[in-house]
Amino acid sequence: MDVFLSPPAVLCCAGGDRESFFAAACRGDQGGIQPVAVPGGRAFFAGRIRGDLPEAPDLPGLAAPPEFAADTRIFRMAAAAIEKLRPSVEKALALYGAGRVGVCLGSCDNGTEASVPAHRAFFAGGGFPGNYELRFQGASLLAEYIAGISGAGGPALTVATACASGAGAVAKGAEFIRAGFCDAVIAGGADIVSDTVLLGFSSLEAVSDTVTNPFSKNRKGITLGEGAAFFVLSKDDPGDAEGIALLGAGESADAFHMTAPREDGRGAIRAMRAALRDAGMGPGAIDYINLHGTGTPLNDRMEALAVRAVFGEEQPPASSTKPVTGHTLGAAGALELALCWMTLAKAAAKGPAKAAGAENGKAAIPAHCWDGEHDSAMPRLRLGEKYFPAGFVPRACMSNSFAFGGCNVCLIAGKR
């Protein structure tokens, strides 16, 4: 059963709406990646959203004081993205009723904006603030908030599987619909670049001192970013989905290591093949792959091996868009699925709607920004191709998300 994908609502350092975001991705515009200072005087390249975010709506039923909930950056960012999704949400509520509309959120942050100031108060004075509760740093609070501001009254689920969280949330949302628990689901991900996140990844020696350079022999690690991306998944074509659906989803858990991927790519291979089976497709039906492509030595090599194993020599063009957005962690899978949605919609459009990088009858592909230096220790992928052939209209795109702990998710968006 295919599940339809509404036009995505996106917000990240590369753009505040899906049109500007897609245009920046096709240009390879890395202007949103800037040095960010952290306590202690260090600075890292990161993709932070510029400008002030609007205040998040108050939600009395959440019973959380503003300093720990609706006034925090992740709540503001998620609320701004949900507001962009409002037309699709209202359509689903009117068609199915609030009780049949659920929420599936992917996020990694889990309340650091609440826990860090609370623990500072604890260490300074020997106790937590009187209005602080442990649940304010729980993974479920943001999903509860999104359900409240959107009006969704169905199940509300949080997926916290590291960098695969956003993709996993979309996959779980589709399962809710296929299982009959919901008729529509608000699904996606949101994460921020906090000082805790920057310093934590730095302690793992995973952060590059230059902007990430995925699949290059000179790659040094990741560049972090923040963002939010959401879809309304629905069992019926809502009329504005451009006929684009989630055709397949595949997941695997290789549990090889807490942070390192399995070197032979077996877990990633299983996820990609599971997604193809779910979609009823062969590898040759995929027209573009948005790679996980973090820029770390181990992850890129593993993914290149996995893509070669699944697709052989006849691979579709592929790119990692993390040099444009930064690695947005729990939001990454949803944000990159949004690029696949836009790739399909723009390639099929005619006239002014085509825009965003189209050239001489050729539809644009999100750019792969790197130095072009191939790593001979891994297979070559078709990176850096800017366009589909003139007149070619893609039918299916794959998005990969491979996370800490061996959590692997592959999504396929397309048209039948």
C-alpha positions in Angstrom: 0.0 0.0 0.0 1.5 3.3 -1.1 1.1 6.2 1.3 0.9 9.7 -0.2 3.3 12.4 0.8 2.1 16.0 1.1 4.4 18.8 -0.1 7.0 19.0 2.7 7.4 21.8 5.1 11.1 22.5 5.7 13.3 24.9 7.7 17.1 24.7 7.8 20.2 26.8 7.2 19.9 26.3 3.5 16.3 27.7 3.2 13.2 28.7 5.1 10.8 27.0 2.7 11.0 24.1 0.3 11.5 26.1 -2.8 14.5 28.1 -1.6 15.9 24.9 0.1 15.7 22.9 -3.1 17.2 25.7 -5.1 20.1 26.0 -2.7 20.7 22.2 -2.7 20.8 22.2 -6.5 23.2 25.1 -6.7 25.4 23.6 -4.0 25.1 26.8 -1.9 27.0 26.3 1.3 26.5 29.8 2.5 24.4 28.6 5.5 27.5 26.8 6.9 29.3 29.2 9.2 31.7 29.0 12.2 29.9 28.7 15.5 31.7 29.4 18.8 31.1 27.2 21.9 32.0 27.6 25.5 35.8 27.3 26.0 36.6 29.4 22.9 36.5 26.7 20.3 34.6 27.1 17.0 33.1 24.6 14.6 31.6 24.9 11.2 27.8 24.3 11.6 24.6 24.9 9.8 22.5 27.1 12.1 19.3 28.8 11.0 20.0 32.5 10.8 17.7 35.2 12.2 15.2 35.0 14.9 12.7 32.1 15.0 9.1 33.1 15.8 7.8 32.5 19.3 6.2 29.1 19.7 2.5 29.0 20.5 1.8 28.4 24.2 0.1 25.0 24.9 -1.4 25.1 28.4 -2.1 21.4 28.4 1.6 20.7 28.1 2.0 21.9 31.7 5.6 22.9 31.1 6.9 26.4 31.9 8.1 28.5 28.9 11.8 28.3 29.9 11.7 24.6 29.6 9.3 24.0 26.7 7.5 26.3 24.3 10.1 29.1 24.4 13.1 26.8 23.5 14.8 26.8 20.2 13.7 23.3 19.1 10.0 24.1 20.0 10.2 27.3 18.0 11.8 25.6 15.0 9.3 22.7 15.0 6.3 25.1 15.5 7.5 27.2 12.5 7.8 24.2 10.3 4.3 22.9 11.4 2.8 26.2 10.6 4.2 25.9 7.0 2.5 22.5 6.9 -0.8 23.9 8.1 -2.8 23.7 4.9 -2.1 20.0 4.5 -2.8 19.4 8.2 -6.2 21.2 8.1 -7.1 19.2 5.0 -6.4 15.9 6.8 -8.2 16.9 9.9 -11.3 17.9 7.9 -11.2 14.7 5.9 -10.5 12.2 8.6 -11.2 13.8 11.9 -8.6 14.6 14.6 -8.7 11.1 16.2 -7.5 9.6 12.9 -4.5 11.9 12.5 -1.3 10.9 14.3 2.2 12.3 14.9 5.5 10.5 14.3 8.5 12.6 15.3 12.2 11.9 14.8 14.6 13.7 17.1 17.9 13.2 18.9 18.1 16.2 21.2 15.8 14.9 23.9 15.6 18.1 25.9 19.1 19.4 26.4 17.7 22.9 26.4 15.8 22.0 29.5 18.3 19.7 31.2 21.4 21.8 30.9 20.1 24.9 32.7 18.4 22.7 35.2 21.6 20.8 36.0 23.5 24.1 36.2 21.1 25.2 38.9 21.5 21.8 40.6 25.3 22.0 40.7 25.2 25.7 41.8 22.6 25.4 44.5 22.2 21.7 45.3 18.7 21.4 43.8 16.7 21.6 40.6 14.5 24.6 40.0 11.1 24.2 41.5 9.3 24.2 38.2 11.5 21.6 36.6 10.4 18.1 35.9 12.4 15.2 34.5 9.9 14.7 31.6 10.9 18.1 30.2 14.0 16.4 28.8 12.2 13.3 27.6 12.0 12.4 23.9 8.2 12.4 23.9 7.6 16.1 24.9 8.1 17.6 21.5 5.8 15.0 19.8 3.2 15.9 22.5 3.6 19.5 21.7 3.3 19.1 17.9 0.1 17.0 18.4 -1.3 19.9 20.5 -0.5 22.8 18.2 -1.6 20.8 15.1 -4.8 19.5 16.5 -3.9 15.8 15.8 -5.6 13.6 18.2 -4.3 10.2 17.2 -1.3 8.3 18.4 1.8 10.5 19.0 5.1 8.6 18.7 8.8 9.7 19.1 11.5 7.8 17.2 15.0 8.4 18.7 17.3 6.3 16.7 20.1 8.8 16.3 20.7 10.1 12.7 18.0 7.7 11.3 15.3 9.2 13.5 13.6 11.4 10.9 13.5 8.6 8.3 12.3 6.1 10.9 9.5 8.4 11.9 8.3 8.6 8.3 8.5 4.8 8.1 6.6 4.4 11.3 4.0 6.9 10.2 3.4 4.8 7.0 3.0 1.7 9.2 0.4 3.5 11.3 -1.6 4.1 8.1 -1.1 0.6 6.6 -2.1 -1.0 9.9 -5.3 1.0 10.1 -4.3 2.9 13.3 -4.5 6.3 11.4 -5.7 7.7 8.1 -3.1 10.5 8.1 0.1 11.1 10.1 2.2 14.2 10.6 5.7 12.7 10.2 9.2 14.1 10.1 12.0 15.3 12.3 13.6 18.2 14.1 16.9 18.8 15.8 19.0 21.7 16.9 22.8 22.4 17.0 23.3 23.0 20.7 26.6 23.5 22.4 26.1 20.0 23.9 25.7 18.5 20.5 28.8 20.2 19.1 31.0 19.4 22.0 29.6 15.8 22.2 30.4 15.0 18.6 33.8 16.7 19.0 34.6 14.4 21.9 34.0 11.5 19.5 36.5 13.1 17.1 33.8 13.0 14.4 33.7 16.8 13.6 35.6 18.1 10.6 37.7 21.3 11.0 36.6 22.2 7.5 33.2 22.0 5.9 32.4 18.3 5.4 33.8 16.7 2.2 31.9 13.4 1.7 33.4 10.5 -0.2 36.6 12.4 -0.8 39.9 10.8 0.1 40.5 14.0 2.1 37.3 13.8 4.2 37.8 14.5 7.9 34.3 14.1 9.4 30.9 15.7 9.8 29.6 19.2 9.8 26.6 19.5 12.1 23.4 21.4 11.3 19.9 22.0 12.5 16.5 21.9 10.9 13.0 20.6 10.8 11.1 18.8 8.0 7.6 17.4 8.1 5.1 15.8 5.8 1.4 14.8 6.1 1.3 11.1 5.2 -2.2 10.0 4.1 -3.9 6.9 2.8 -5.7 8.9 0.0 -4.2 11.3 -2.6 -4.8 14.8 -1.0 -4.7 16.5 -4.3 -1.6 18.5 -3.7 0.9 15.6 -3.4 1.8 15.7 -7.1 1.1 12.0 -7.1 4.2 11.4 -5.0 4.0 8.6 -2.4 6.2 6.7 -0.1 6.6 3.6 -2.2 8.8 1.6 0.1 10.7 1.7 3.4 13.3 -0.7 4.7 15.0 -0.9 8.1 17.7 -3.0 9.7 19.6 -3.0 12.9 23.1 -4.5 12.7 24.0 -3.4 16.3 27.7 -3.7 15.3 29.1 -0.9 17.4 27.8 2.1 19.4 29.1 4.6 16.9 30.9 2.9 14.1 29.1 1.3 11.1 29.6 -2.3 10.2 32.5 -2.1 7.8 31.1 -4.4 5.1 27.9 -2.4 4.8 25.7 -5.5 5.5 23.2 -3.5 7.6 22.8 -0.8 5.0 22.5 -3.4 2.2 19.7 -5.1 4.1 17.8 -1.8 4.6 18.1 -0.8 0.9 17.0 -4.2 -0.3 14.1 -4.2 2.1 12.9 -0.9 0.8 13.1 -2.1 -2.8 11.1 -5.2 -1.8 8.5 -3.1 0.0 8.2 -1.0 -3.1 8.0 -4.0 -5.4 11.0 -2.6 -7.4 14.3 -3.7 -8.7 17.4 -1.5 -8.3 17.1 -0.3 -11.9 13.9 1.5 -11.0 15.7 4.0 -8.8 16.6 7.3 -10.6 18.5 9.1 -7.9 20.0 8.3 -4.4 20.3 10.9 -1.6 23.2 9.4 0.3 23.7 9.5 4.0 27.2 10.8 3.2 28.4 12.1 6.5 32.0 12.7 5.5 33.4 10.4 8.1 36.0 7.8 6.9 34.1 4.7 8.0 30.6 5.8 7.1 31.3 6.9 3.6 33.3 3.8 2.8 30.6 1.5 4.2 27.9 3.3 2.2 29.9 3.2 -1.0 30.4 -0.5 -0.6 26.7 -1.0 0.1 25.5 1.0 -2.9 27.8 -0.9 -5.2 26.5 -4.2 -3.7 22.8 -3.3 -4.3 23.1 -1.5 -7.6 26.2 -2.9 -9.2 28.0 -1.0 -12.0 24.7 0.6 -13.2 24.1 2.9 -10.3 21.9 6.0 -10.5 23.3 9.4 -9.9 23.8 10.2 -6.2 24.7 13.0 -3.9 25.1 13.8 -0.2 23.5 17.1 0.6 25.0 17.5 4.1 27.7 19.9 2.9 24.7 22.3 2.2 22.6 21.6 5.2 25.0 20.2 7.7 24.2 16.9 9.4 20.8 17.7 11.0 20.8 14.5 13.0 17.2 13.5 13.8 15.9 15.8 11.1 18.2 14.5 8.4 16.1 11.6 7.0 13.0 13.8 6.7 14.9 16.8 5.3 16.6 14.6 2.6 13.3 12.9 1.8 12.0 16.4 1.2 14.7 16.9 -1.4 13.7 13.7 -3.1 10.1 14.9 -3.2 11.2 18.2 -4.7 13.4 16.4 -7.3 10.4 14.4 -8.4 8.0 17.3 -8.4 10.3 19.8 -10.2 11.4 17.3 -12.8 7.7 16.6 -13.7 6.7 20.3 -13.7 6.5 22.4 -16.8 6.9 26.2 -17.2 7.8 28.5 -14.3 7.2 25.7 -11.8 10.2 23.8 -13.1 12.8 26.4 -12.1 15.3 25.7 -9.4 18.2 24.8 -11.5 16.7 23.3 -14.6 18.8 24.0 -17.7 18.2 23.4 -21.4 15.4 20.9 -20.8 17.4 19.1 -18.1 15.9 18.6 -14.6 18.3 19.4 -11.7 19.6 17.0 -9.2 20.7 18.1 -5.7 24.4 18.9 -5.9 27.3 16.9 -4.4 29.8 19.4 -2.9 33.3 17.9 -2.6 36.8 18.4 -3.8 36.5 15.7 -6.5 39.3 13.6 -5.0 38.2 9.9 -5.2 39.2 7.6 -2.4 40.7 4.5 -4.1 39.8 2.4 -1.0 36.1 2.4 -1.9 34.0 2.0 -5.1 33.3 5.0 -7.3 29.7 6.4 -7.1 28.1 8.6 -9.7 28.7 11.8 -7.7 28.5 15.4 -8.8 26.1 14.9 -11.8 24.0 18.0 -11.9 21.2 17.0 -14.2 19.1 14.2 -15.5 19.3 13.7 -19.3 17.2 16.2 -21.3 13.6 15.1 -21.3 14.1 12.4 -18.7 11.5 12.5 -15.9 12.5 10.5 -12.8 9.9 8.2 -11.2 11.6 7.1 -8.0 14.3 8.4 -5.6 15.9 6.7 -2.7 17.0 8.3 0.6 19.5 6.6 2.9 19.9 7.2 6.7 22.5 5.1 8.6 22.9 5.9 12.2 24.8 5.2 15.4 24.1 1.8 16.9 23.6 0.2 13.5 20.1 1.8 12.9 19.6 1.8 9.2 16.6 3.2 7.3 16.0 3.5 3.6 13.0 5.3 2.1 11.8 5.3 -1.5 9.6 8.1 -2.8 8.1 8.1 -6.2 5.2 7.8 -8.6 3.7 4.6 -9.9 
